[in-house]
Amino acid sequence: MSIFWGMHHGADVQAARRTATDAKIRADELEARCERALLVCEALWTIMRDKLGVPEEELVNRVNEIDLSDGKLDGKVRRKAVQCSKCGKKVARRFQRCIYCATPIETDPFSS
């Protein structure tokens, strides 16, 4: 029985290591994507500032306005659910179709 347990336990350890390795790889990929997005945002901002003369205060005000669109100034954007045009139920904007009746939902280009 102890030999079986040792083999089974070893498989669990290996599976846990694989899961941890996969999670680390995914976290590293997400970090790289976030860094790239930050770089692109900064580049776009400097173009707007330099070519169009948009003042930094306007950018800060717009960021705060968007942040407050959900009622909280917390550095996050939370999109409210929309009502399905067919069945009337609330559906998260991340879905392309109503999860209740499959009617297409108005898409939001910034939802994930």
All heavy atoms as an XYZ file, in Angstrom:
883
protein
N       0.814     -1.189      0.000
C       0.000      0.000      0.000
C       0.861      1.258      0.000
O       0.569      2.202     -0.694
C      -0.937     -0.037      1.220
C      -1.803      1.161      1.346
S      -3.211      0.982      0.255
C      -4.215      2.283      0.836
N       1.959      1.256      0.756
C       2.814      2.440      0.813
C       3.527      2.684     -0.510
O       3.795      3.819     -0.868
C       3.811      2.342      1.963
O       4.693      1.266      1.731
N       3.842      1.621     -1.262
C       4.459      1.796     -2.571
C       3.471      2.464     -3.517
O       3.803      3.397     -4.230
C       4.936      0.442     -3.147
C       6.094     -0.093     -2.314
C       5.342      0.591     -4.602
C       6.535     -1.478     -2.710
N       2.206      2.001     -3.498
C       1.168      2.622     -4.326
C       1.012      4.085     -3.944
O       0.952      4.950     -4.804
C      -0.168      1.887     -4.176
C      -1.280      2.587     -4.884
C      -1.394      2.515     -6.267
C      -2.198      3.353     -4.181
C      -2.400      3.171     -6.932
C      -3.213      4.018     -4.836
C      -3.317      3.926     -6.217
N       0.940      4.373     -2.677
C       0.765      5.754     -2.209
C       1.936      6.622     -2.665
O       1.767      7.733     -3.127
C       0.622      5.800     -0.689
C       0.632      7.208     -0.169
C       1.611      7.810      0.536
C      -0.370      8.202     -0.357
N       1.289      9.118      0.813
C       0.066      9.374      0.266
C      -1.599      8.217     -1.020
C      -0.685     10.554      0.277
C      -2.344      9.399     -1.000
C      -1.887     10.542     -0.362
N       3.154      6.087     -2.561
C       4.337      6.833     -2.986
C       4.304      7.140     -4.470
O       4.644      8.238     -4.895
N       3.856      6.173     -5.288
C       3.767      6.397     -6.731
C       2.676      7.410     -7.033
O       2.863      8.297     -7.850
C       3.488      5.074     -7.456
C       4.688      4.133     -7.447
S       4.364      2.471     -8.090
C       3.307      2.733     -9.457
N       1.544      7.268     -6.365
C       0.440      8.199     -6.582
C       0.829      9.604     -6.132
O       0.579     10.574     -6.817
C      -0.804      7.704     -5.830
C      -1.992      8.581     -6.037
N      -2.628      8.665     -7.249
C      -2.642      9.420     -5.191
C      -3.631      9.515     -7.146
N      -3.657      9.985     -5.904
N       1.471      9.690     -5.004
C       1.906     10.978     -4.489
C       2.923     11.625     -5.431
O       2.878     12.825     -5.675
C       2.503     10.802     -3.082
C       2.979     12.069     -2.473
N       2.114     13.064     -2.070
C       4.227     12.517     -2.195
C       2.814     14.077     -1.576
N       4.101     13.764     -1.638
N       3.828     10.827     -5.984
C       4.810     11.343     -6.936
C       4.149     11.924     -8.173
O       4.571     12.952     -8.688
N       3.107     11.270     -8.648
C       2.372     11.776     -9.801
C       1.695     13.102     -9.463
O       1.664     14.020    -10.288
C       1.333     10.753    -10.263
N       1.153     13.208     -8.247
C       0.530     14.465     -7.812
C       1.554     15.590     -7.765
O       1.276     16.711     -8.182
C      -0.107     14.300     -6.429
C      -1.376     13.471     -6.459
O      -1.914     13.241     -7.569
O      -1.821     13.051     -5.374
N       2.731     15.280     -7.268
C       3.795     16.286     -7.183
C       4.200     16.735     -8.584
O       4.368     17.929     -8.842
C       5.005     15.749     -6.385
C       6.202     16.677     -6.507
C       4.636     15.539     -4.921
N       4.350     15.791     -9.494
C       4.719     16.135    -10.872
C       3.640     16.987    -11.529
O       3.945     17.958    -12.220
C       4.976     14.876    -11.687
C       6.278     14.184    -11.337
C       6.469     12.898    -12.128
O       5.556     12.407    -12.780
N       7.680     12.353    -12.072
N       2.390     16.613    -11.321
C       1.286     17.389    -11.893
C       1.267     18.801    -11.305
O       1.050     19.778    -12.026
C      -0.048     16.684    -11.635
N       1.514     18.916    -10.014
C       1.541     20.232     -9.367
C       2.693     21.075     -9.914
O       2.530     22.277    -10.143
C       1.669     20.075     -7.856
N       3.835     20.441    -10.146
C       4.981     21.165    -10.714
C       4.667     21.655    -12.129
O       5.011     22.775    -12.493
C       6.216     20.283    -10.717
C       6.859     20.150     -9.368
C       8.181     19.414     -9.441
N       8.739     19.299     -8.106
C       9.309     18.214     -7.620
N       9.418     17.141     -8.379
N       9.778     18.198     -6.403
N       4.032     20.790    -12.934
C       3.653     21.199    -14.289
C       2.680     22.365    -14.246
O       2.812     23.323    -15.009
C       3.037     20.022    -15.048
C       4.059     19.105    -15.692
C       3.408     18.154    -16.697
N       2.307     17.377    -16.133
C       2.442     16.235    -15.476
N       3.639     15.713    -15.296
N       1.397     15.594    -15.004
N       1.708     22.283    -13.348
C       0.731     23.361    -13.218
C       1.411     24.655    -12.806
O       1.119     25.723    -13.346
C      -0.354     22.974    -12.191
O      -1.016     21.796    -12.653
C      -1.371     24.079    -12.014
N       2.324     24.569    -11.857
C       3.051     25.757    -11.398
C       3.909     26.333    -12.517
O       3.964     27.552    -12.710
C       3.899     25.420    -10.178
N       4.567     25.478    -13.273
C       5.401     25.931    -14.393
C       4.539     26.603    -15.450
O       4.886     27.677    -15.958
C       6.179     24.752    -15.011
O       7.024     24.189    -13.991
C       7.015     25.186    -16.187
N       3.407     25.985    -15.785
C       2.486     26.580    -16.760
C       1.979     27.938    -16.281
O       1.888     28.890    -17.065
C       1.301     25.650    -17.030
C       1.695     24.383    -17.775
O       2.833     24.321    -18.308
O       0.870     23.440    -17.806
N       1.652     28.041    -14.996
C       1.176     29.307    -14.433
C       2.265     30.374    -14.503
O       1.987     31.539    -14.810
C       0.708     29.116    -12.994
N       3.489     30.000    -14.233
C       4.609     30.952    -14.294
C       4.815     31.436    -15.724
O       5.007     32.635    -15.969
C       5.886     30.273    -13.773
C       7.159     31.058    -13.970
C       7.334     32.116    -12.916
C       8.725     32.738    -12.968
N       8.810     33.966    -13.691
N       4.754     30.532    -16.678
C       4.909     30.907    -18.088
C       3.803     31.873    -18.487
O       4.045     32.906    -19.119
C       4.921     29.658    -18.998
C       6.216     28.870    -18.778
C       4.758     30.035    -20.467
C       6.203     27.480    -19.398
N       2.581     31.563    -18.104
C       1.432     32.420    -18.435
C       1.564     33.787    -17.776
O       1.304     34.809    -18.409
C       0.138     31.730    -18.000
C      -1.099     32.491    -18.318
C      -1.418     32.426    -19.808
N      -2.676     33.100    -20.027
C      -2.867     34.024    -20.946
N      -1.906     34.347    -21.768
N      -4.021     34.613    -21.086
N       1.993     33.811    -16.530
C       2.184     35.085    -15.821
C       3.261     35.918    -16.513
O       3.106     37.138    -16.675
C       2.545     34.833    -14.362
N       4.345     35.281    -16.923
C       5.418     35.988    -17.633
C       4.910     36.558    -18.960
O       5.244     37.684    -19.335
C       6.613     35.068    -17.877
C       7.375     34.731    -16.607
O       7.158     35.395    -15.569
O       8.189     33.769    -16.656
N       4.093     35.771    -19.683
C       3.524     36.247    -20.947
C       2.602     37.438    -20.724
O       2.648     38.422    -21.469
C       2.758     35.120    -21.638
C       3.631     34.023    -22.204
C       2.842     32.817    -22.684
O       1.611     32.752    -22.454
O       3.457     31.919    -23.278
N       1.772     37.364    -19.693
C       0.866     38.474    -19.387
C       1.637     39.721    -18.977
O       1.284     40.839    -19.370
C      -0.117     38.069    -18.290
C      -1.192     37.081    -18.713
C      -1.968     36.599    -17.491
C      -2.139     37.720    -19.721
N       2.690     39.547    -18.203
C       3.518     40.681    -17.807
C       4.140     41.344    -19.028
O       4.150     42.575    -19.155
C       4.602     40.235    -16.836
C       5.420     41.389    -16.287
C       6.437     40.956    -15.255
O       6.549     39.749    -14.962
O       7.124     41.845    -14.731
N       4.628     40.545    -19.966
C       5.218     41.087    -21.188
C       4.177     41.839    -22.010
O       4.459     42.915    -22.554
C       5.855     39.959    -22.010
N       2.968     41.300    -22.098
C       1.894     41.978    -22.839
C       1.517     43.291    -22.174
O       1.277     44.297    -22.857
C       0.675     41.068    -22.951
C       0.897     39.905    -23.901
C      -0.291     38.986    -23.974
N      -1.403     39.693    -24.607
C      -2.648     39.247    -24.608
N      -2.947     38.102    -24.018
N      -3.594     39.930    -25.196
N       1.466     43.300    -20.849
C       1.151     44.546    -20.121
C       2.236     45.590    -20.345
O       1.928     46.774    -20.565
C       0.984     44.263    -18.628
S      -0.553     43.449    -18.214
N       3.473     45.174    -20.297
C       4.582     46.105    -20.541
C       4.503     46.677    -21.951
O       4.722     47.866    -22.166
C       5.927     45.411    -20.312
C       6.229     45.100    -18.869
C       6.401     46.360    -18.013
O       6.891     47.394    -18.522
O       6.042     46.299    -16.825
N       4.179     45.826    -22.923
C       4.045     46.282    -24.306
C       2.882     47.255    -24.443
O       3.001     48.287    -25.115
C       3.854     45.072    -25.233
C       3.710     45.420    -26.683
C       5.025     45.841    -27.272
N       4.806     46.137    -28.690
C       5.640     46.802    -29.419
N       6.769     47.230    -28.910
N       5.385     47.035    -30.676
N       1.753     46.963    -23.802
C       0.594     47.853    -23.853
C       0.931     49.208    -23.220
O       0.534     50.262    -23.731
C      -0.603     47.217    -23.161
N       1.648     49.188    -22.120
C       2.066     50.425    -21.470
C       2.964     51.240    -22.397
O       2.818     52.458    -22.519
C       2.790     50.110    -20.163
C       3.248     51.296    -19.330
C       2.060     52.169    -18.930
C       3.964     50.798    -18.088
N       3.883     50.576    -23.076
C       4.771     51.242    -24.019
C       3.982     51.893    -25.159
O       4.216     53.054    -25.516
C       5.774     50.228    -24.569
C       6.796     50.735    -25.581
C       7.742     51.741    -24.945
C       7.575     49.555    -26.145
N       3.018     51.157    -25.699
C       2.202     51.683    -26.788
C       1.369     52.872    -26.312
O       1.276     53.900    -26.996
C       1.304     50.578    -27.392
C       0.272     51.160    -28.339
C       2.161     49.537    -28.105
N       0.778     52.761    -25.114
C      -0.012     53.871    -24.564
C       0.847     55.120    -24.384
O       0.422     56.233    -24.717
C      -0.640     53.483    -23.229
S      -2.033     52.381    -23.383
N       2.042     54.937    -23.868
C       2.922     56.089    -23.679
C       3.312     56.703    -25.020
O       3.357     57.926    -25.169
C       4.166     55.699    -22.886
C       4.982     56.898    -22.468
C       6.046     56.592    -21.436
O       5.965     55.554    -20.759
O       6.962     57.413    -21.310
N       3.584     55.863    -26.015
C       3.913     56.376    -27.344
C       2.747     57.170    -27.924
O       2.934     58.270    -28.458
C       4.293     55.222    -28.276
N       1.541     56.623    -27.811
C       0.361     57.332    -28.318
C       0.153     58.651    -27.598
O      -0.187     59.672    -28.208
C      -0.876     56.441    -28.192
C      -0.940     55.263    -29.151
C      -2.089     54.334    -28.776
C      -1.084     55.753    -30.586
N       0.342     58.638    -26.279
C       0.181     59.875    -25.516
C       1.178     60.934    -25.971
O       0.823     62.090    -26.186
C       0.309     59.627    -24.016
C       0.600     60.901    -23.289
C       1.690     61.208    -22.564
C      -0.222     62.074    -23.275
N       1.614     62.492    -22.100
C       0.448     63.051    -22.529
C      -1.445     62.395    -23.843
C      -0.065     64.319    -22.304
C      -1.962     63.670    -23.640
C      -1.282     64.612    -22.871
N       2.445     60.546    -26.151
C       3.441     61.544    -26.549
C       3.166     62.081    -27.951
O       3.416     63.257    -28.217
C       4.880     60.992    -26.444
O       5.007     59.838    -27.267
C       5.242     60.658    -25.004
N       2.636     61.252    -28.837
C       2.248     61.733    -30.167
C       1.133     62.763    -30.040
O       1.181     63.836    -30.650
C       1.829     60.565    -31.084
C       3.037     59.715    -31.459
C       1.123     61.091    -32.341
C       2.684     58.401    -32.133
N       0.117     62.451    -29.238
C      -0.999     63.392    -29.049
C      -0.513     64.702    -28.438
O      -0.930     65.781    -28.844
C      -2.082     62.766    -28.168
C      -2.843     61.657    -28.835
S      -4.033     60.868    -27.736
C      -5.004     62.237    -27.182
N       0.358     64.591    -27.455
C       0.876     65.789    -26.791
C       1.715     66.622    -27.756
O       1.508     67.831    -27.890
C       1.710     65.382    -25.580
C       2.269     66.571    -24.789
C       3.333     66.155    -23.818
N       4.473     65.613    -24.570
C       5.314     64.702    -24.104
N       5.172     64.210    -22.890
N       6.308     64.278    -24.833
N       2.641     65.968    -28.445
C       3.578     66.693    -29.295
C       2.965     67.189    -30.604
O       3.232     68.298    -31.024
C       4.800     65.814    -29.612
C       5.578     65.416    -28.368
O       5.343     66.008    -27.286
O       6.410     64.488    -28.461
N       2.146     66.375    -31.251
C       1.597     66.749    -32.559
C       0.301     67.547    -32.462
O       0.033     68.387    -33.304
C       1.348     65.492    -33.402
C       2.585     64.663    -33.643
C       2.992     64.742    -35.047
C       4.204     63.854    -35.252
N       5.042     64.325    -36.298
N      -0.513     67.247    -31.450
C      -1.816     67.892    -31.347
C      -1.895     68.923    -30.224
O      -2.889     69.631    -30.110
C      -2.913     66.838    -31.158
C      -3.005     65.771    -32.252
C      -4.027     64.721    -31.885
C      -3.324     66.414    -33.590
N      -0.889     68.950    -29.385
C      -0.866     69.925    -28.297
C      -1.857     69.643    -27.175
O      -2.269     70.555    -26.460
N      -2.254     68.387    -27.018
C      -3.187     68.026    -25.939
C      -2.452     68.155    -24.606
O      -1.411     67.530    -24.420
C      -3.718     66.587    -26.120
C      -4.625     66.191    -24.967
C      -4.438     66.442    -27.451
N      -2.971     68.972    -23.686
C      -2.286     69.131    -22.401
C      -2.441     67.905    -21.508
O      -3.447     67.182    -21.587
C      -2.965     70.350    -21.772
C      -4.280     70.462    -22.445
C      -4.138     69.836    -23.806
N      -1.458     67.659    -20.669
C      -1.482     66.505    -19.778
C      -2.709     66.534    -18.873
O      -3.289     65.491    -18.561
C      -0.207     66.460    -18.936
C      -0.103     65.195    -18.121
C       1.261     65.030    -17.465
O       2.245     65.608    -17.954
O       1.320     64.295    -16.470
N      -3.126     67.705    -18.463
C      -4.298     67.846    -17.597
C      -5.542     67.237    -18.261
O      -6.360     66.593    -17.598
C      -4.542     69.325    -17.276
C      -5.721     69.553    -16.366
C      -5.948     71.031    -16.080
O      -5.292     71.887    -16.714
O      -6.800     71.316    -15.229
N      -5.660     67.405    -19.571
C      -6.803     66.829    -20.288
C      -6.759     65.300    -20.251
O      -7.788     64.642    -20.085
C      -6.828     67.330    -21.730
C      -8.099     66.968    -22.464
C      -8.197     67.649    -23.824
O      -7.543     68.682    -24.052
O      -8.946     67.122    -24.663
N      -5.574     64.729    -20.413
C      -5.427     63.276    -20.321
C      -5.808     62.792    -18.927
O      -6.581     61.842    -18.776
C      -3.990     62.860    -20.649
C      -3.680     61.374    -20.442
C      -4.443     60.509    -21.439
C      -2.177     61.130    -20.543
N      -5.275     63.448    -17.903
C      -5.576     63.054    -16.517
C      -7.070     63.158    -16.248
O      -7.667     62.242    -15.660
C      -4.762     63.923    -15.523
C      -5.231     63.694    -14.094
C      -3.273     63.632    -15.661
N      -7.693     64.240    -16.690
C      -9.139     64.408    -16.486
C      -9.935     63.313    -17.179
O     -10.901     62.781    -16.627
C      -9.594     65.782    -16.963
C      -9.107     66.894    -16.079
O      -8.728     66.682    -14.915
N      -9.080     68.110    -16.601
N      -9.518     62.939    -18.397
C     -10.242     61.898    -19.137
C     -10.072     60.538    -18.482
O     -11.015     59.759    -18.377
C      -9.771     61.857    -20.588
C     -10.522     60.876    -21.472
C     -12.046     61.171    -21.551
N     -12.314     62.485    -22.034
C     -12.579     62.808    -23.289
N     -12.634     61.878    -24.209
N     -12.809     64.054    -23.629
N      -8.855     60.246    -18.008
C      -8.609     58.978    -17.312
C      -9.511     58.901    -16.082
O     -10.170     57.882    -15.837
C      -7.117     58.835    -16.915
C      -6.926     57.689    -15.931
C      -6.261     58.620    -18.150
N      -9.573     59.984    -15.315
C     -10.426     59.994    -14.119
C     -11.904     59.874    -14.476
O     -12.660     59.188    -13.792
C     -10.171     61.253    -13.294
C      -8.841     61.204    -12.583
O      -8.305     60.135    -12.320
N      -8.280     62.361    -12.300
N     -12.318     60.530    -15.553
C     -13.715     60.452    -16.004
C     -14.095     59.010    -16.357
O     -15.151     58.509    -15.950
C     -13.896     61.363    -17.219
C     -15.272     61.320    -17.837
C     -15.314     62.146    -19.116
O     -14.715     63.234    -19.162
O     -15.948     61.675    -20.084
N     -13.221     58.340    -17.083
C     -13.487     56.946    -17.460
C     -13.459     56.051    -16.234
O     -14.301     55.166    -16.066
C     -12.494     56.484    -18.540
C     -12.769     57.235    -19.847
C     -12.584     54.972    -18.755
C     -11.705     57.051    -20.909
N     -12.501     56.284    -15.354
C     -12.398     55.507    -14.114
C     -13.671     55.654    -13.286
O     -14.185     54.684    -12.738
C     -11.176     55.965    -13.315
C     -10.886     55.101    -12.106
O     -11.594     54.093    -11.887
O      -9.940     55.421    -11.381
N     -14.206     56.855    -13.211
C     -15.409     57.116    -12.411
C     -16.706     56.654    -13.076
O     -17.765     56.706    -12.461
C     -15.514     58.610    -12.101
C     -14.672     59.103    -10.948
C     -14.666     60.630    -10.918
C     -15.187     58.546     -9.628
N     -16.632     56.183    -14.325
C     -17.855     55.795    -15.037
C     -18.605     54.665    -14.341
O     -19.802     54.482    -14.548
C     -17.538     55.407    -16.486
O     -16.793     54.206    -16.532
N     -17.919     53.898    -13.491
C     -18.590     52.841    -12.738
C     -18.927     53.270    -11.318
O     -19.363     52.472    -10.501
C     -17.742     51.562    -12.723
C     -16.418     51.738    -11.987
O     -16.096     52.862    -11.565
O     -15.695     50.744    -11.835
N     -18.682     54.557    -11.006
C     -19.022     55.077     -9.692
C     -17.884     55.034     -8.686
O     -18.040     55.493     -7.561
N     -16.725     54.489     -9.067
C     -15.586     54.388     -8.146
C     -14.313     54.859     -8.818
O     -14.016     54.448     -9.944
C     -15.365     52.939     -7.707
C     -16.384     52.393     -6.768
C     -15.912     51.062     -6.221
C     -16.817     49.959     -6.709
N     -16.415     48.649     -6.300
N     -13.562     55.708     -8.116
C     -12.250     56.124     -8.588
C     -11.244     55.145     -7.989
O     -10.739     55.328     -6.893
C     -11.949     57.563     -8.142
C     -10.671     58.187     -8.688
C     -10.728     58.316    -10.200
C     -10.446     59.555     -8.061
N     -11.005     54.046     -8.719
C     -10.187     52.968     -8.167
C      -9.133     52.438     -9.144
O      -8.508     51.408     -8.899
C     -11.073     51.813     -7.710
C     -11.921     51.224     -8.822
O     -11.821     51.688     -9.971
O     -12.695     50.292     -8.547
N      -8.936     53.127    -10.259
C      -7.939     52.685    -11.222
C      -8.373     51.503    -12.060
O      -7.549     50.873    -12.716
N      -9.673     51.203    -12.051
C     -10.186     50.056    -12.807
C     -11.393     50.474    -13.626
O     -12.119     51.382    -13.255
C     -10.614     48.939    -11.851
C      -9.480     48.400    -11.018
C      -9.995     47.381    -10.036
C      -8.872     46.904     -9.125
N      -9.363     45.985     -8.115
N     -11.588     49.785    -14.728
C     -12.772     50.009    -15.554
C     -13.656     48.788    -15.416
O     -13.227     47.669    -15.689
C     -12.398     50.216    -17.039
C     -13.645     50.344    -17.893
C     -11.518     51.436    -17.203
N     -14.844     49.000    -14.975
C     -15.816     47.906    -14.872
C     -17.021     48.291    -15.724
O     -17.659     49.297    -15.475
C     -16.243     47.697    -13.432
C     -15.094     47.334    -12.518
C     -15.610     46.949    -11.141
N     -14.606     47.013    -10.121
C     -13.611     46.159     -9.947
N     -13.467     45.167    -10.770
N     -12.746     46.300     -8.979
N     -17.264     47.495    -16.714
C     -18.403     47.752    -17.602
C     -19.647     47.116    -17.012
O     -19.620     45.951    -16.609
C     -18.137     47.179    -18.990
C     -16.872     47.681    -19.630
C     -17.093     49.024    -20.251
N     -15.864     49.436    -20.921
C     -15.480     50.676    -21.005
N     -16.203     51.628    -20.479
N     -14.367     50.998    -21.631
N     -20.699     47.888    -16.962
C     -21.961     47.363    -16.433
C     -22.583     46.398    -17.437
O     -22.395     46.521    -18.645
C     -22.917     48.513    -16.146
C     -22.443     49.372    -15.002
C     -23.448     50.434    -14.663
C     -22.929     51.249    -13.493
N     -23.839     52.296    -13.111
N     -23.334     45.460    -16.908
C     -24.044     44.502    -17.756
C     -25.082     45.247    -18.590
O     -25.558     46.313    -18.208
C     -24.720     43.443    -16.889
N     -25.410     44.670    -19.734
C     -26.429     45.251    -20.606
C     -27.664     44.358    -20.581
O     -27.596     43.173    -20.264
C     -25.925     45.406    -22.056
C     -24.815     46.425    -22.126
C     -25.480     44.100    -22.643
N     -28.772     44.947    -20.945
C     -30.024     44.193    -20.988
C     -30.209     43.633    -22.389
O     -30.064     44.351    -23.383
C     -31.187     45.111    -20.625
C     -32.480     44.384    -20.449
C     -33.546     45.290    -19.845
O     -33.327     46.462    -19.618
N     -34.705     44.729    -19.600
N     -30.484     42.348    -22.471
C     -30.719     41.698    -23.752
C     -31.964     42.304    -24.401
O     -33.001     42.457    -23.751
C     -30.902     40.190    -23.561
S     -31.353     39.325    -25.083
N     -31.847     42.627    -25.678
C     -32.967     43.249    -26.389
C     -34.130     42.284    -26.621
O     -35.262     42.710    -26.829
C     -32.490     43.801    -27.731
O     -31.977     42.753    -28.539
N     -33.869     40.987    -26.537
C     -34.931     40.008    -26.787
C     -35.586     39.522    -25.494
O     -36.797     39.622    -25.325
C     -34.387     38.823    -27.570
C     -35.459     37.811    -27.942
C     -34.912     36.722    -28.827
C     -36.010     35.732    -29.186
N     -35.472     34.625    -29.971
N     -34.769     38.998    -24.563
C     -35.359     38.398    -23.354
C     -35.352     39.335    -22.147
O     -36.001     39.051    -21.144
C     -34.656     37.084    -23.002
S     -32.986     37.274    -22.355
N     -34.595     40.443    -22.241
C     -34.594     41.429    -21.164
C     -33.691     41.114    -19.986
O     -33.628     41.888    -19.041
N     -32.983     39.999    -20.030
C     -32.109     39.641    -18.907
C     -30.775     40.384    -19.018
O     -30.337     40.745    -20.100
C     -31.892     38.136    -18.861
C     -33.187     37.397    -18.563
C     -32.944     35.962    -18.267
C     -34.291     35.327    -17.938
N     -34.203     33.965    -17.588
N     -30.130     40.605    -17.865
C     -28.834     41.272    -17.815
C     -27.739     40.304    -18.247
O     -27.707     39.157    -17.806
C     -28.529     41.772    -16.405
C     -29.472     42.844    -15.923
C     -29.122     44.158    -16.542
C     -29.987     45.252    -15.930
N     -29.704     46.540    -16.472
N     -26.843     40.791    -19.105
C     -25.763     39.976    -19.637
C     -24.465     40.786    -19.573
O     -24.450     41.962    -19.950
C     -26.046     39.567    -21.106
C     -24.930     38.701    -21.664
C     -27.381     38.869    -21.224
N     -23.394     40.154    -19.111
C     -22.090     40.817    -19.076
C     -21.660     41.171    -20.488
O     -21.867     40.391    -21.421
C     -21.056     39.915    -18.406
N     -21.047     42.324    -20.649
C     -20.631     42.793    -21.977
C     -19.566     41.913    -22.622
O     -19.341     41.994    -23.819
C     -20.127     44.227    -21.896
C     -21.218     45.221    -21.675
C     -20.624     46.628    -21.771
N     -21.632     47.623    -21.541
C     -22.260     48.288    -22.496
N     -21.977     48.050    -23.746
N     -23.173     49.180    -22.204
N     -18.902     41.079    -21.848
C     -17.848     40.246    -22.437
C     -18.419     39.152    -23.335
O     -17.707     38.564    -24.126
C     -16.968     39.634    -21.354
C     -17.626     38.570    -20.523
C     -16.657     37.989    -19.498
N     -17.282     37.017    -18.667
C     -17.891     37.265    -17.528
N     -17.943     38.491    -17.061
N     -18.434     36.300    -16.826
N     -19.723     38.878    -23.209
C     -20.352     37.855    -24.042
C     -20.816     38.471    -25.359
O     -21.319     39.580    -25.389
C     -21.546     37.216    -23.322
C     -21.151     36.453    -22.095
C     -21.523     36.903    -20.842
C     -20.407     35.295    -22.189
C     -21.158     36.207    -19.700
C     -20.034     34.587    -21.058
C     -20.410     35.053    -19.810
N     -20.656     37.727    -26.440
C     -21.103     38.196    -27.752
C     -22.578     37.895    -27.981
O     -23.219     38.518    -28.808
C     -20.265     37.556    -28.853
C     -18.821     37.993    -28.808
C     -17.994     37.308    -29.886
O     -18.456     36.416    -30.584
N     -16.764     37.751    -30.020
N     -23.093     36.916    -27.231
C     -24.506     36.535    -27.340
C     -25.093     36.411    -25.948
O     -24.386     36.087    -25.001
C     -24.664     35.200    -28.071
C     -24.197     35.243    -29.496
C     -24.550     33.943    -30.223
N     -24.408     34.100    -31.654
C     -25.319     34.636    -32.453
N     -26.447     35.054    -31.982
N     -25.098     34.750    -33.748
N     -26.388     36.633    -25.856
C     -27.094     36.465    -24.585
C     -26.928     35.016    -24.130
O     -27.139     34.084    -24.911
C     -28.563     36.804    -24.756
S     -29.551     36.511    -23.263
N     -26.539     34.838    -22.883
C     -26.337     33.478    -22.378
C     -27.658     32.771    -22.105
O     -27.681     31.579    -21.863
C     -25.442     33.475    -21.117
C     -26.069     34.311    -20.002
C     -24.049     33.951    -21.458
C     -25.321     34.227    -18.682
N     -28.766     33.511    -22.189
C     -30.082     32.927    -21.933
C     -30.837     32.588    -23.219
O     -31.499     31.566    -23.292
C     -30.926     33.880    -21.083
C     -30.251     34.228    -19.782
C     -29.581     35.432    -19.627
C     -30.233     33.331    -18.723
C     -28.929     35.744    -18.437
C     -29.588     33.627    -17.533
C     -28.938     34.833    -17.402
O     -28.297     35.135    -16.234
N     -30.724     33.474    -24.239
C     -31.515     33.235    -25.454
C     -30.694     33.283    -26.746
O     -31.252     33.151    -27.835
C     -32.659     34.238    -25.529
S     -32.131     35.942    -25.861
N     -29.390     33.514    -26.649
C     -28.451     33.508    -27.785
C     -28.599     34.684    -28.743
O     -28.019     34.684    -29.828
C     -28.520     32.193    -28.553
N     -29.324     35.710    -28.353
C     -29.427     36.910    -29.176
C     -28.090     37.650    -29.162
O     -27.486     37.792    -28.101
C     -30.541     37.841    -28.627
O     -31.784     37.146    -28.692
C     -30.633     39.132    -29.415
N     -27.607     38.132    -30.316
C     -26.355     38.899    -30.321
C     -26.450     40.117    -29.392
O     -27.469     40.800    -29.335
C     -26.198     39.336    -31.775
C     -26.978     38.318    -32.552
C     -28.153     37.961    -31.662
N     -25.363     40.370    -28.675
C     -25.280     41.486    -27.733
C     -24.422     42.577    -28.358
O     -23.423     42.293    -29.018
C     -24.650     41.023    -26.397
C     -25.508     39.942    -25.742
C     -24.397     42.176    -25.445
C     -26.879     40.405    -25.318
N     -24.804     43.819    -28.135
C     -24.006     44.951    -28.609
C     -22.588     44.802    -28.074
O     -22.385     44.609    -26.874
C     -24.628     46.248    -28.085
C     -23.872     47.481    -28.472
C     -24.477     48.738    -27.860
O     -25.708     48.778    -27.683
O     -23.704     49.649    -27.568
N     -21.623     44.855    -28.970
C     -20.243     44.635    -28.547
C     -19.611     45.920    -28.019
O     -19.960     47.010    -28.433
C     -19.386     44.092    -29.711
O     -19.433     45.035    -30.789
C     -19.878     42.752    -30.166
N     -18.698     45.737    -27.099
C     -17.933     46.825    -26.507
C     -16.476     46.564    -26.873
O     -15.909     45.557    -26.454
C     -18.129     46.816    -24.994
C     -17.352     47.896    -24.280
O     -16.523     48.571    -24.921
O     -17.567     48.070    -23.076
N     -15.834     47.443    -27.643
C     -14.467     47.159    -28.092
C     -13.444     47.084    -26.973
O     -12.350     46.590    -27.173
C     -14.157     48.316    -29.047
C     -15.083     49.412    -28.638
C     -16.307     48.725    -28.107
N     -13.790     47.538    -25.771
C     -12.833     47.540    -24.678
C     -13.133     46.504    -23.606
O     -12.467     46.452    -22.596
C     -12.743     48.926    -24.042
C     -12.213     49.937    -25.014
C     -13.061     50.847    -25.618
C     -10.875     49.947    -25.351
C     -12.571     51.770    -26.524
C     -10.375     50.858    -26.273
C     -11.238     51.776    -26.849
N     -14.127     45.652    -23.821
C     -14.369     44.588    -22.844
C     -13.470     43.420    -23.168
O     -13.071     43.211    -24.303
C     -15.842     44.168    -22.840
O     -16.178     43.573    -24.068
N     -13.165     42.642    -22.133
C     -12.264     41.521    -22.354
C     -12.991     40.208    -22.366
O     -14.106     40.079    -21.998
C     -11.203     41.494    -21.276
O     -11.775     41.535    -20.004
